[in-house]
Amino acid sequence: MTSRIIAVDPFDLVVFGGSGDLAYRKLLPALYHRHRDGQLPAAARIIGVSRRPMSDDDYRAATRQALIDHVDKNDLDGSVDTFLQRLHYLPVDAQAETGWDALADLLKAGEDRIRAFYLAVAPELFGPISEKLGAHHLVTPKTRVIIEKPVGHDLASAKEVNDDVGKFFDESQVYRIDHYLGKETVQNLMALRFGNALFEPLWNSAHIDHVQITAAESIGVAGRAGYYDHAGALRDMMQNHLIQLLCLVAMEAPGHMDADSMRDEKLKVIRALKPIDASNAAHLIVRGQYRDGSGPEGALPAYTKEVNNSSSTTETFIALKAEIDNWRWAGVPFYVRTGKRLPVRESEIVVAFRKIPHSIFDANAGTIEENRLVLRIQPDEGVKLWLMIKDPGPGGMRLRYVPLDMSFAEQFGARSPDAYERLLLDVIRGNQTLFMRRDEVEAAWAWIDPIAEAWEKSRDAPKPYPAGTWGPTAAIALIERDGRTWHDESA
C-alpha cells in the first residue's frame, strides 16, 4: 500500500534561520522528500535567510551536504539536483534594515501566490521579524507565519510574543508548530479513537485504569546548553509536547475534523486539569537532574559538566501525576514523564484498561494482566494491543500476555514521513488542525506557571540520577504507591 500524493498550490517558503541547525537537519530534508515524491509544484521556491553572508550556490552546496548527512542514502538520487534549484539565499538582519529590500524584490515575482515565513530563530526575534515583514509590506492575504516553540517562557512572556506577532498577522495566519503533533502515531490516535467502534465506547473512567505518557531521550543537552539551562524539562517538553499528547488522549470527539473544532476540545482538557502548585507539587511531581553515569558507548558526563555550571538546579527529568476534572476522566490518573540521558530514545502513550472483575481460570493458568493499548511515537512508529490468550498446545489452560503488533513500516512497506513533511505542507494548504491556537498556548502556561513557582519557593534541588538510567527512584515510587508500574516491554 502506498500513500496518495496530492500536490499543493505554488508557494514561496522563506526560512528565517535558513542556515541554522533546524533548517539543515529537519526542514530542508523534509522539503526534499516532498519534492522527491512529486508534491511540490514546479514554481515553488524555498528561500533561506540569515545574517550569514552566502550566495545561492553556497547555500545549495551546504544544503546538499545536509541532505547527505540527514537523508537515507537510498533516497538520494537525481531529485537532489532539481530540488537544489528551488533554493535561494539572502543575507538579512532581523533587527536592522540590511537585506529587507532584496527580500521584497525577490518575493515580488510571486506576489499572488501562497507565502509562508518560517521563523526558525530565537523567540525574542519573533516580534522584530514580524514588524519588519509588516513594515516592508510582505504580509499578504495569502501569507502564513510559522513560529517554533517555545512561545515565551511563562504566561506573561507568551502573551507578549503573541501580541507582538498578532500586530501584523491575524490569528488565522499564525501556525505555532509542535512537531510531535505531526507524527504518524499521534495522527493514528485520532483514527483509532474516532474511526472505530471498538475503542471510543471504552474510552472513559469506567474502563480505563490509567494512562502513561513517556518521552525519553538518551542524549544530553547536545548543543543547546544555553537555552536548556534556562528552560529545563518543564518548559522544553512538558508545556508543549506532553500536554498536547495528553489533550489528544483525553479530549472529547469534535463535531468535525476541522482546526477550530479540534482545538476547542483540546483547550477544554487543559482547562480541566487539576491545579498543581505549592500545596501539592511535592506529592505529585518528581524532578531530577542527571549525574555522571554510563551507557553502551561508555562514560556519560553529569549535566552540570555539560552546561559548565556546577551550581545549576535545572531539571533534566520530570515525572508527574495529573488528573482531569471532568466526567469522562474522574479518578483516572495520567502519569507523564520525560527526561534526558535515559537508557533509550522512545516516546509512547500507554492506555491501561481496568482488569477483569473476576477470573474464571484456576491458579495454574497464570496471572491475568490488564489490557494495554500502546502507541509508539518514536523511534519505531506503531501500535500494540496487549491481550491475554491461551498458550498454544496441549496440557491444559495456560494464559499468555501477548501483543497484537502493527508496525507502520512493516504494514505499509514504505518510509514513514517525518512530522515536518506533513506540517510544512499543512501550512501551505492553510490547515491549522495540527497547530496550537493562542488560547491553547496560554492555557498551558497558566497550568505550568504554578509548578515553576512552587519549585522556586521550595528551593529543593532536583533529585540526582545516574545518566543512562530511568531517572530518580522517586519516579518509580510516584506510580508504585498507587499500585501501578511504568510500562516496560523488556521487563
C-alpha positions in Angstrom: 0.0 0.0 0.0 1.3 3.4 -0.9 0.1 6.8 0.2 -1.7 9.1 -2.3 0.3 12.2 -3.2 -1.7 15.4 -3.6 0.2 18.3 -4.9 -0.1 21.7 -3.2 -0.5 25.1 -4.8 2.6 27.2 -5.8 4.2 28.9 -2.8 7.3 30.8 -1.6 8.6 29.5 1.7 11.1 31.9 3.4 13.1 30.3 6.3 14.5 32.8 8.8 17.4 30.9 10.3 17.8 29.2 7.0 21.5 28.3 7.7 20.8 27.0 11.2 20.6 23.5 12.7 16.9 23.1 12.4 16.8 24.1 8.7 19.6 21.8 7.7 18.7 18.8 10.0 14.9 18.9 9.6 13.2 21.5 7.4 15.3 21.1 4.2 15.3 17.3 4.3 11.6 17.3 4.8 11.0 19.5 1.8 13.4 17.4 -0.2 11.3 14.3 0.5 8.1 16.1 -0.6 9.9 17.3 -3.7 11.1 13.8 -4.5 7.5 12.4 -4.1 6.2 15.0 -6.6 4.2 17.0 -4.1 5.8 20.4 -4.7 4.7 22.3 -7.8 7.4 23.4 -10.3 7.0 27.0 -9.3 7.6 26.5 -5.6 10.6 28.4 -4.1 12.5 27.9 -0.9 14.4 31.0 0.3 16.9 30.7 3.1 17.5 33.8 5.2 20.0 34.6 7.9 22.7 37.2 8.8 25.5 35.0 7.4 26.8 36.2 4.0 26.3 33.5 1.4 25.5 33.1 -2.3 22.7 30.9 -3.8 25.4 28.5 -4.9 27.0 28.4 -1.4 23.6 27.7 0.1 22.8 24.9 -2.3 26.2 23.3 -1.6 25.6 23.5 2.2 22.1 22.0 1.7 23.5 19.2 -0.5 25.8 18.3 2.4 22.9 18.5 4.8 20.9 16.0 2.7 23.9 13.7 2.6 24.1 13.9 6.4 20.4 13.6 7.3 18.6 11.7 4.5 18.9 7.9 3.9 21.4 7.3 1.1 18.8 5.2 -0.7 16.6 8.3 -1.1 19.4 10.4 -2.6 19.1 10.4 -6.4 18.7 12.8 -9.3 16.0 14.6 -7.3 18.7 16.3 -5.3 19.9 18.4 -8.2 16.4 19.5 -9.2 15.5 20.2 -5.5 18.5 22.4 -5.1 17.4 24.6 -8.0 14.4 25.6 -5.9 16.7 27.2 -3.3 17.7 30.8 -3.0 19.5 32.6 -0.2 19.6 36.2 1.1 21.6 37.7 4.0 19.0 39.6 6.1 19.4 41.2 9.5 16.3 40.6 11.5 16.8 43.7 13.7 18.3 46.1 11.1 17.5 47.2 7.6 20.1 45.0 5.9 18.7 42.7 3.2 15.0 43.5 3.5 14.6 45.4 0.3 16.3 42.5 -1.5 13.9 40.1 0.0 10.9 42.2 -1.0 12.3 42.3 -4.6 12.7 38.6 -4.7 9.2 38.0 -3.5 7.6 40.4 -6.0 7.7 37.6 -8.6 5.3 35.6 -6.6 3.1 38.3 -5.1 -0.2 36.4 -5.8 1.0 33.0 -4.5 0.9 31.5 -1.1 3.7 32.9 1.0 5.0 31.3 4.3 7.6 32.7 6.7 9.2 30.1 9.0 10.8 31.7 12.0 13.4 29.1 12.9 15.0 31.7 15.2 15.2 32.6 18.9 11.7 33.6 20.3 12.9 37.1 21.1 13.1 37.7 17.3 9.5 36.7 16.5 8.3 40.2 17.2 11.0 42.2 15.4 10.8 39.9 12.3 7.0 40.3 12.2 7.4 44.0 12.5 9.9 44.1 9.6 7.6 42.0 7.5 4.8 44.4 8.1 6.9 47.5 7.5 8.1 46.2 4.1 4.6 45.2 3.0 5.4 41.5 2.8 2.3 40.3 4.6 -0.5 39.5 2.0 -3.9 37.8 2.5 -2.2 34.5 1.5 0.6 34.8 4.0 1.2 32.5 6.9 3.9 32.7 9.6 5.2 29.6 11.4 6.7 30.0 14.9 8.7 27.4 16.8 8.3 26.6 20.4 8.9 27.8 23.0 6.3 30.6 22.7 7.6 32.5 25.7 9.0 31.1 29.0 5.9 31.8 31.1 2.3 33.1 30.7 3.3 36.8 30.7 6.0 36.4 28.1 3.8 34.1 25.9 1.2 36.8 25.8 3.8 39.3 24.9 5.1 37.2 22.0 1.6 36.5 20.8 0.7 40.2 21.0 3.9 41.1 19.0 3.2 38.7 16.2 -0.6 39.5 16.3 0.0 43.1 15.5 0.9 42.1 11.9 -0.7 38.7 11.4 -4.3 37.6 12.0 -4.7 34.5 14.2 -5.8 32.6 11.1 -2.3 33.2 9.7 -0.3 32.1 12.7 1.0 28.5 12.8 2.5 27.6 16.2 4.3 24.3 15.3 4.8 21.3 17.6 6.4 18.6 15.6 5.0 15.9 17.9 1.5 16.5 16.5 2.7 15.7 13.0 4.0 12.2 13.9 2.2 9.3 12.3 1.2 7.6 15.5 -0.2 10.7 17.0 -2.4 11.0 14.0 -3.4 7.4 14.3 -4.6 8.0 17.9 -7.4 10.1 16.4 -8.1 7.4 13.8 -8.2 4.6 16.4 -10.5 6.6 18.7 -12.9 8.2 16.3 -12.7 5.8 13.3 -13.5 2.6 15.1 -16.5 1.3 17.1 -14.1 -0.7 19.3 -12.3 1.9 21.5 -14.4 5.0 22.0 -17.2 3.3 24.0 -14.5 2.1 26.4 -12.6 5.4 26.5 -13.6 6.6 29.9 -13.1 6.1 33.6 -15.4 3.1 33.7 -13.0 1.0 31.6 -9.6 2.8 31.7 -7.5 2.4 34.9 -4.7 5.0 34.0 -2.7 6.5 31.2 1.1 6.8 30.8 2.9 9.2 28.5 6.6 8.9 28.2 9.1 11.0 26.1 12.5 9.7 26.8 15.8 10.9 25.3 19.1 9.1 25.5 21.1 12.2 24.6 22.1 15.1 26.9 21.7 18.7 26.1 23.9 18.4 22.9 24.4 22.0 21.6 21.5 23.5 23.4 23.2 24.2 26.8 22.5 28.0 26.9 18.8 27.5 26.1 18.2 24.4 28.1 19.8 25.6 31.3 17.2 28.4 31.3 14.2 26.3 30.2 14.6 22.8 31.7 12.4 19.9 31.0 9.3 21.6 32.3 9.4 24.4 29.7 11.1 22.5 27.0 8.9 19.4 26.9 6.0 19.4 29.4 4.4 22.7 28.5 4.0 21.9 24.8 4.7 18.3 23.6 3.4 16.4 26.5 0.4 18.5 27.3 -0.6 18.3 23.7 -0.3 14.4 23.7 -2.4 14.4 26.9 -5.0 16.5 25.2 -5.3 14.2 22.2 -5.8 11.2 24.5 -8.3 12.9 26.7 -10.4 15.2 24.5 -14.0 14.7 23.6 -14.8 13.9 20.0 -15.0 17.1 18.0 -18.1 17.7 15.8 -15.9 17.9 12.7 -12.3 17.3 11.8 -11.5 21.0 11.3 -8.9 23.1 13.1 -11.1 25.1 15.5 -13.3 22.1 16.5 -10.2 20.1 17.3 -8.5 22.9 19.2 -11.7 23.8 21.1 -11.7 20.2 22.6 -8.0 20.3 23.4 -8.5 23.6 25.2 -11.3 22.1 27.4 -8.9 19.4 28.5 -6.1 21.9 29.5 -8.7 24.0 31.4 -10.0 20.9 33.2 -6.5 19.8 34.5 -6.5 19.9 38.3 -4.0 22.5 39.5 -0.5 21.6 40.7 1.0 24.2 42.9 2.9 24.8 46.1 0.2 22.9 48.1 0.7 19.6 46.3 3.7 19.7 43.9 6.0 17.8 46.2 3.5 14.9 46.3 2.6 14.9 42.5 5.9 15.7 40.8 9.4 14.3 40.8 12.1 16.4 39.2 15.6 15.2 38.6 19.0 16.0 37.2 21.4 13.5 35.7 24.8 12.9 37.3 27.8 11.0 35.9 26.8 7.7 34.6 27.4 5.2 31.7 25.8 3.9 28.6 26.5 1.4 25.8 29.3 3.7 24.5 31.0 4.3 27.8 31.1 7.1 30.5 28.5 9.8 30.4 29.1 13.2 32.0 26.9 14.9 34.5 24.5 17.7 33.4 26.4 20.3 35.3 29.6 19.4 33.4 27.8 19.6 30.0 26.5 23.1 30.7 29.6 24.2 32.6 27.5 25.3 35.5 28.3 23.4 38.7 25.6 25.1 40.7 22.8 24.6 38.1 19.4 23.4 39.6 17.8 23.0 36.2 15.7 19.8 35.9 16.5 17.3 33.2 13.8 14.9 34.2 10.2 15.2 35.3 7.6 12.7 36.3 4.1 13.9 37.4 0.7 12.6 38.1 -2.1 14.7 36.5 -5.8 14.4 36.8 -8.6 15.8 34.7 -11.6 17.2 36.5 -14.5 16.1 34.3 -17.0 13.3 34.0 -15.1 11.2 31.4 -11.8 11.1 33.3 -12.8 11.5 37.0 -10.4 9.4 39.1 -8.1 8.3 36.2 -4.5 9.3 36.8 -2.3 10.4 33.9 1.3 9.6 34.6 3.6 11.7 32.5 7.4 11.6 32.4 10.2 13.0 30.2 14.0 13.2 30.6 17.4 13.4 29.1 20.2 10.8 29.4 17.7 8.0 29.9 18.5 4.4 28.7 16.7 4.7 25.3 15.2 7.2 23.0 11.5 6.4 22.9 8.1 8.2 23.1 4.9 6.3 23.7 1.4 6.6 25.0 0.1 3.7 27.1 -3.7 3.4 27.8 -4.1 0.8 30.6 -7.6 -0.7 30.8 -9.1 -2.0 34.0 -8.5 -5.6 34.9 -11.4 -8.1 34.6 -13.6 -8.1 37.7 -13.4 -11.9 38.2 -11.2 -14.7 36.8 -12.8 -18.0 35.9 -9.3 -19.6 35.5 -7.5 -21.6 38.2 -4.2 -20.5 39.6 -2.2 -22.8 37.3 -3.4 -20.8 34.3 -1.2 -17.9 35.2 -1.6 -14.2 36.1 -4.2 -12.2 34.1 -2.7 -8.8 33.2 -4.6 -5.7 32.2 -5.2 -5.0 28.5 -3.0 -2.1 27.3 -3.1 -0.1 24.1 0.5 1.1 23.4 1.1 3.8 20.8 4.8 4.1 19.9 5.5 7.6 18.6 9.3 7.1 18.2 11.6 5.7 17.1 9.6 2.8 15.5 6.1 4.1 15.0 3.4 1.6 15.5 0.5 0.4 17.7 0.3 -2.6 20.0 -2.7 -4.0 21.8 -1.7 -6.3 24.7 -4.2 -9.2 25.3 -4.4 -12.4 27.2 -4.6 -15.5 25.0 -4.2 -19.3 25.6 -0.7 -20.6 25.1 -0.9 -22.9 22.1 -0.5 -26.6 22.6 -1.9 -29.4 24.8 -1.6 -29.6 28.6 -4.5 -27.5 29.9 -5.3 -23.9 30.0 -2.2 -21.7 30.2 -2.6 -18.0 29.6 -0.1 -15.7 27.9 0.2 -11.9 27.7 1.0 -11.0 24.0 0.7 -8.0 21.7 -1.2 -7.6 18.5 1.5 -5.7 16.8 1.3 -3.3 13.9 4.5 -1.6 12.8 3.7 1.1 10.3 6.9 0.4 8.4 6.1 -3.3 8.1 2.4 -2.9 7.4 2.6 -0.2 4.7 6.0 -1.1 3.4 7.1 2.4 3.0 9.2 5.1 4.7 7.2 6.9 7.4 7.3 10.6 6.6 8.9 12.9 9.1 6.5 15.1 11.0 7.8 18.2 9.4 6.9 16.9 6.0 3.2 16.8 7.0 3.3 20.0 9.0 5.0 22.2 6.4 2.6 21.2 3.7 -0.4 21.7 6.0 0.8 25.3 6.4 0.8 25.7 2.6 -2.7 24.1 2.5 -3.9 26.5 5.2 -4.8 23.7 7.5 -4.3 24.7 11.2 -5.6 21.5 12.7 -2.2 20.3 14.0 -1.0 23.7 15.1 -1.6 25.3 18.5 -4.0 28.2 18.8 -3.1 31.2 21.0 -5.6 30.4 23.8 -4.2 26.8 24.0 -0.6 28.0 24.4 -1.6 30.5 27.1 -3.8 28.0 28.9 -0.9 25.5 29.0 1.3 28.2 30.5 -1.4 29.1 33.1 -1.2 25.4 34.3 2.6 25.2 34.2 3.5 28.5 35.9 2.3 27.5 39.4 4.6 24.4 39.2 7.6 26.5 38.4 6.7 29.0 41.1 6.3 26.1 43.6 9.8 24.9 42.8 11.2 28.4 43.2 9.6 28.8 46.6 10.7 25.4 47.9 14.3 25.8 46.6 14.6 22.0 46.7 17.3 20.7 44.4 16.4 18.2 41.7 16.9 14.6 42.7 20.0 13.1 41.2 20.0 10.1 38.9 22.9 8.4 37.1 23.0 9.2 33.4 21.8 6.2 31.4 19.1 5.2 33.9 15.3 5.8 34.1 15.5 8.8 36.4 15.3 9.2 40.2 14.0 6.2 42.2 11.3 8.6 43.4 9.7 8.5 39.9 9.2 4.8 40.4 7.6 5.4 43.8 5.3 8.1 42.3 3.4 5.4 40.3 4.0 2.4 42.5 2.4 3.9 45.6 -0.8 3.8 43.6 -0.3 0.1 42.9 0.8 0.6 39.3 4.1 0.3 37.4 5.7 2.1 34.5 5.2 0.2 31.2 8.3 -1.7 30.2 8.1 -4.3 27.4 11.6 -5.6 28.2 10.6 -6.4 31.7 
